[in-house]
Amino acid sequence: MRTVAVDQLARLERAMVTGRCWTAAEFRDHLSGHPLVGHLVRRLVWLAEREDGTAVSFRVAEDGTFADAADEIVTVADTAGIRAAHPLHLGDEVKAWSEVFADYEIMQPFEQLARPVLALTEGERETGRLSRFEGLWVPVGDLLGLVRRGWERGAPMDAGIENEFSHTGTGCGVVIDLDPGISVGDPEDQIFRRVRLVSTRDLDPVAVSEVLADLARVTARTEEATR
């Protein structure tokens, strides 16, 4: 059961980030009504998307009903698409939901309401350079930990050294030039010499926020290195 719970946590967090949708029937059968997954589902905020393009946020109460941030019952049509809410889409509702979860002493299974929401600056959109992260020293262990979040190591170059690290996911592709590069035999801490967007077109705000949060997290403990 513990293994299943860990797997489902990763699955639900990934679904939130990628915008995975379920039909109302699938949500009730495989998520909110599931004997093992149901207790995780009740600790998250969800969005039900209507046919007119609007959406309503809700949580699953102990009795299985859906309730909004004011504890009013939410009726979800069978045709609605349901997905885990990213705080970027909740906007001002994040505060109200945070108060609800605090009042009910509901502990979230992963960072959702408290998740950082970040955006590109105008300069970053124009140049495609994430210069706020350039010149920073990063512990190699923290960097390699990003592989679990969809980042990829570059192919080894001369002498078996990996000079790049990248995020190739849809919505926000990023390439990092590393110094001195990751040596297969003796990895050492790295400096982000150059951090650039693969493209400044078709950017997904959620994907952008997640990538920027990843970069902010691994550079949080570092100082600016000598350029």
Secondary structure, DSSP 8 states (H G I E B T S, - for coil): -HHHHHHHHHHHHHHHHHT--EEHHHHIIIIIT-TTTHHHHTTS-EEEE-TTS-EEEEEE-TTS-EE-TTS-B----TT-EEEE--HHHHTTHHHHHHHHHHHTT---SSSSTT-------HHHHHH-B-GGGTTBEE-HHHHHHGGGGTEEE----GGGEEEEEEE--TT--EEEEEEEEEESSS---EEEEEEEES-SSS--HHHHHHHHHHHHHHHTT--B---
